[in-house]
Amino acid sequence: MPPTSTDPLERLRREHKQGLAFADRLEAIAQSGDEVALAEGVESVRRYNQEEMEGHLQHEEQRIISVLVQEHPEHLPVCIRLGREHGQLRTLAAAVGLAEPRRELAEFARLLREHTQVEDEELLPLVETLFTPEQQAAILDFKPLPHRPVPVPQPRPHDSGDMTS
């Protein structure tokens, strides 16, 4: 078994790097004219959400953002922004491919990239400077809740004009 790092942010930094590379791939797919690649990109967002993103977002929310909100309220604006973006990422991942796959894929990639950059530039430095050794250790010791699939909104059939219920 390889030795584990004592850097509490190593895992998050590695996941951020992977997320940025994923956003680059999605953007390239969205810009291409390849419909097969587009369908594969949509499916890859769904897999990414289930297998990687949800656990990552929970990790940040439970081990970093909650501590900042409770103990460092002066950083509440960035916490609110990141929390809102977490919700947007979840919503976009659940809905990608339902209406305009190319636009939805590009939007998910854009938000993932911008969000990750804010976390790298603003959130992670706060952890390094403000968190106690115990709070940093808690970041290392995290297990996300089991994944529960988000219901995918289904397109509504066109209204037939019948006003009776």
C-alpha positions as CSV (number, residue, x, y, z in Angstrom):
1,M,0.0,0.0,0.0
2,P,1.5,3.4,-1.0
3,P,2.1,5.9,1.8
4,T,-0.7,8.4,2.3
5,S,-0.1,12.1,2.1
6,T,-0.5,14.3,5.1
7,D,-1.5,17.3,2.9
8,P,-5.2,17.6,3.6
9,L,-5.8,19.4,0.3
10,E,-3.9,17.0,-2.0
11,R,-7.0,14.9,-2.8
12,L,-9.1,18.1,-3.6
13,R,-6.3,19.6,-5.7
14,R,-6.0,16.4,-7.7
15,E,-9.8,16.2,-8.2
16,H,-9.8,19.9,-9.3
17,K,-7.1,19.2,-11.8
18,Q,-9.1,16.2,-13.2
19,G,-12.2,18.4,-13.2
20,L,-10.5,21.1,-15.3
21,A,-9.3,18.5,-17.8
22,F,-12.8,17.1,-18.0
23,A,-14.2,20.6,-18.6
24,D,-11.7,21.0,-21.5
25,R,-12.8,17.7,-23.0
26,L,-16.5,18.7,-22.7
27,E,-15.9,22.0,-24.3
28,A,-14.1,20.4,-27.2
29,I,-17.0,18.0,-27.7
30,A,-19.6,20.8,-27.5
31,Q,-17.7,22.8,-30.2
32,S,-17.3,19.8,-32.5
33,G,-20.0,18.8,-34.9
34,D,-19.8,15.1,-33.9
35,E,-23.2,13.9,-32.7
36,V,-21.8,10.6,-31.4
37,A,-19.2,12.4,-29.3
38,L,-22.0,14.7,-28.1
39,A,-24.1,11.8,-26.9
40,E,-21.0,10.3,-25.2
41,G,-20.2,13.6,-23.6
42,V,-23.7,13.8,-22.2
43,E,-23.4,10.3,-20.7
44,S,-19.9,11.1,-19.3
45,V,-21.4,14.1,-17.4
46,R,-24.0,11.8,-15.8
47,R,-21.3,9.3,-14.9
48,Y,-19.0,12.1,-13.6
49,N,-21.8,13.4,-11.4
50,Q,-22.5,10.0,-9.9
51,E,-19.0,8.7,-9.5
52,E,-17.0,11.8,-8.8
53,M,-18.6,15.2,-8.5
54,E,-21.2,14.5,-5.9
55,G,-18.8,13.1,-3.4
56,H,-16.3,15.9,-4.1
57,L,-19.0,18.6,-3.5
58,Q,-20.1,16.9,-0.3
59,H,-16.5,16.8,0.9
60,E,-16.1,20.6,0.4
61,E,-19.5,21.4,1.9
62,Q,-19.1,19.3,5.0
63,R,-15.4,19.7,5.7
64,I,-14.6,23.2,4.4
65,I,-17.6,25.4,3.7
66,S,-19.4,24.5,6.9
67,V,-16.4,25.3,9.0
68,L,-15.9,28.7,7.2
69,V,-19.5,29.6,7.7
70,Q,-19.5,28.7,11.4
71,E,-16.1,30.0,12.4
72,H,-15.1,32.6,9.8
73,P,-18.3,34.5,8.8
74,E,-16.2,37.2,7.1
75,H,-15.9,34.7,4.3
76,L,-19.6,34.1,4.0
77,P,-19.9,35.7,0.5
78,V,-17.5,33.2,-1.1
79,C,-19.2,30.3,0.8
80,I,-22.6,31.4,-0.5
81,R,-21.3,31.7,-4.0
82,L,-19.7,28.3,-4.0
83,G,-22.8,26.7,-2.4
84,R,-24.9,28.2,-5.1
85,E,-22.6,27.0,-7.8
86,H,-22.6,23.5,-6.3
87,G,-26.4,23.5,-6.7
88,Q,-26.1,24.7,-10.3
89,L,-23.5,22.0,-11.1
90,R,-25.8,19.4,-9.7
91,T,-28.8,20.7,-11.6
92,L,-26.9,21.0,-14.9
93,A,-25.5,17.5,-14.6
94,A,-29.0,16.1,-14.0
95,A,-30.5,18.0,-16.9
96,V,-27.7,17.9,-19.5
97,G,-28.9,16.4,-22.8
98,L,-32.6,17.0,-22.2
99,A,-33.2,20.0,-24.4
100,E,-30.1,21.4,-26.1
101,P,-27.3,19.0,-25.4
102,R,-24.5,21.1,-27.1
103,R,-25.4,24.2,-25.2
104,E,-26.0,22.3,-21.9
105,L,-22.6,20.5,-22.3
106,A,-20.8,23.8,-22.9
107,E,-22.6,25.5,-20.0
108,F,-21.6,22.7,-17.6
109,A,-18.0,22.8,-18.8
110,R,-17.9,26.6,-18.4
111,L,-19.4,26.5,-14.9
112,L,-17.2,23.6,-13.8
113,R,-14.0,25.5,-15.0
114,E,-14.9,28.8,-13.4
115,H,-16.1,27.2,-10.2
116,T,-12.9,25.1,-9.8
117,Q,-10.7,28.2,-10.4
118,V,-12.5,30.1,-7.7
119,E,-12.0,27.2,-5.3
120,D,-8.3,26.9,-6.2
121,E,-7.7,30.7,-5.9
122,E,-10.0,31.6,-2.9
123,L,-11.2,28.5,-1.0
124,L,-8.2,26.3,-0.6
125,P,-5.9,29.2,0.5
126,L,-8.4,29.9,3.3
127,V,-8.1,26.3,4.5
128,E,-4.3,26.6,4.5
129,T,-4.3,29.8,6.6
130,L,-7.4,29.5,8.8
131,F,-8.0,25.9,9.6
132,T,-6.6,24.3,12.8
133,P,-4.6,21.1,12.5
134,E,-7.7,19.2,13.7
135,Q,-9.9,20.8,11.0
136,Q,-7.3,19.9,8.4
137,A,-7.2,16.3,9.6
138,A,-11.0,16.1,9.3
139,I,-10.6,17.0,5.6
140,L,-8.4,13.9,5.2
141,D,-10.9,11.7,7.0
142,F,-14.0,12.1,4.9
143,K,-16.5,9.6,3.4
144,P,-19.3,11.0,1.2
145,L,-22.9,9.8,1.7
146,P,-24.0,7.0,-0.6
147,H,-25.0,8.3,-4.0
148,R,-28.7,8.7,-4.5
149,P,-29.6,9.3,-8.1
150,V,-31.1,12.7,-8.8
151,P,-34.4,12.4,-10.7
152,V,-33.9,13.5,-14.2
153,P,-36.6,16.0,-15.3
154,Q,-38.6,14.7,-18.2
155,P,-39.8,17.0,-20.9
156,R,-43.5,17.7,-20.5
157,P,-45.7,16.7,-23.4
158,H,-47.3,19.7,-25.2
159,D,-50.5,20.8,-23.7
160,S,-53.4,19.6,-25.8
161,G,-55.4,22.7,-24.9
162,D,-57.9,20.7,-22.8
163,M,-58.6,22.7,-19.7
164,T,-60.4,20.0,-17.8
165,S,-58.6,18.2,-15.0
